[in-house]
Amino acid sequence: MIWPKIYRHGDLTIKQVSKIPESATQLSTNIIAFGEKTGHNHQLVGQVQVYETPDKQIHFEANQDVIVKHQEHNTLKIAKGNYVVIHEREYDPFKGIEQEVID
């Protein structure tokens, strides 16, 4: 069994997947996440195509090793492949809700 590559970059988990979902549409950006408070973003640099599924999940296909840049985090190298971007979530036991972590 081959384990998928998994990366962390700030409040994002980037997990390797076997393929991009057929329901995903191409986006004309290399930004995979925006910071809600700071206006900063997680940006891919290299030969990459970003996709979005109907439920707003971000995927990308890296045709070569690429890097992820952010104004407040170290640069991260990502190996060639297909990936899904997962936003960190937190549970508030007092409100009884789960929500995305705001960067």
C-alpha positions in Angstrom: 0.0 0.0 0.0 1.3 3.5 -0.9 0.4 6.2 1.5 -0.7 9.6 0.1 1.5 12.6 0.7 0.1 15.0 3.3 1.3 18.5 3.9 0.4 21.3 6.4 0.6 25.0 5.5 -0.8 27.3 8.2 -4.5 26.4 8.6 -4.5 24.1 5.5 -3.9 20.4 5.1 -3.0 19.5 1.6 -3.6 15.8 0.8 -2.6 13.8 -2.3 -5.5 12.1 -4.1 -5.5 9.7 -7.0 -7.5 12.1 -9.3 -9.3 15.3 -9.5 -13.1 14.8 -9.3 -14.9 14.9 -12.7 -17.4 17.4 -11.3 -14.6 20.0 -10.6 -14.2 23.0 -12.9 -10.9 24.7 -13.7 -10.2 28.1 -12.1 -8.0 30.8 -13.5 -6.0 31.4 -10.4 -3.2 29.8 -8.5 -4.5 30.9 -5.1 -5.8 27.9 -3.0 -7.0 29.8 0.1 -7.5 33.4 1.3 -7.0 34.7 4.8 -10.3 36.1 6.1 -8.7 38.5 8.6 -5.4 39.5 7.1 -6.1 39.4 3.4 -3.1 37.2 2.9 -3.3 34.1 0.7 -1.9 30.6 0.1 -0.5 30.8 -3.5 0.9 28.0 -5.7 4.0 28.7 -7.8 4.9 26.4 -10.7 3.0 24.5 -13.4 -0.3 23.9 -11.6 -4.0 23.9 -12.4 -6.5 24.7 -9.6 -10.0 23.3 -9.6 -13.2 23.8 -7.6 -16.0 21.2 -7.0 -19.7 22.2 -6.8 -19.4 22.1 -3.0 -16.5 24.6 -3.1 -13.8 22.1 -2.3 -10.4 23.2 -3.9 -8.2 20.6 -5.7 -5.1 21.1 -7.8 -3.0 19.3 -10.2 0.8 19.9 -10.0 2.5 19.0 -13.2 5.8 19.4 -11.5 7.1 20.0 -8.0 5.5 23.3 -6.9 5.8 25.6 -3.9 3.1 27.2 -1.7 3.8 30.7 -0.6 2.1 32.8 2.2 3.0 36.1 3.8 3.2 34.6 7.3 4.3 31.0 6.7 7.4 29.3 5.5 7.5 28.4 1.8 6.5 24.7 1.3 7.5 22.4 -1.5 4.8 20.1 -2.8 5.6 17.1 -5.0 4.1 16.6 -8.5 0.6 15.0 -8.3 -3.1 15.7 -7.6 -4.2 17.2 -4.3 -7.2 18.3 -2.3 -7.1 21.3 0.1 -8.7 20.8 3.5 -9.3 23.8 5.8 -8.6 23.2 9.5 -11.8 23.0 11.5 -12.5 23.6 15.2 -15.3 22.5 17.5 -16.8 24.9 20.0 -18.4 22.8 22.7 -20.1 25.8 24.3 -22.0 26.6 21.1 -22.1 23.0 19.9 -20.9 24.0 16.4 -18.0 23.0 14.1 -16.5 25.8 12.0 -13.5 26.6 9.8 -10.5 28.1 11.5 -10.1 31.7 10.3 -6.6 32.6 9.2 
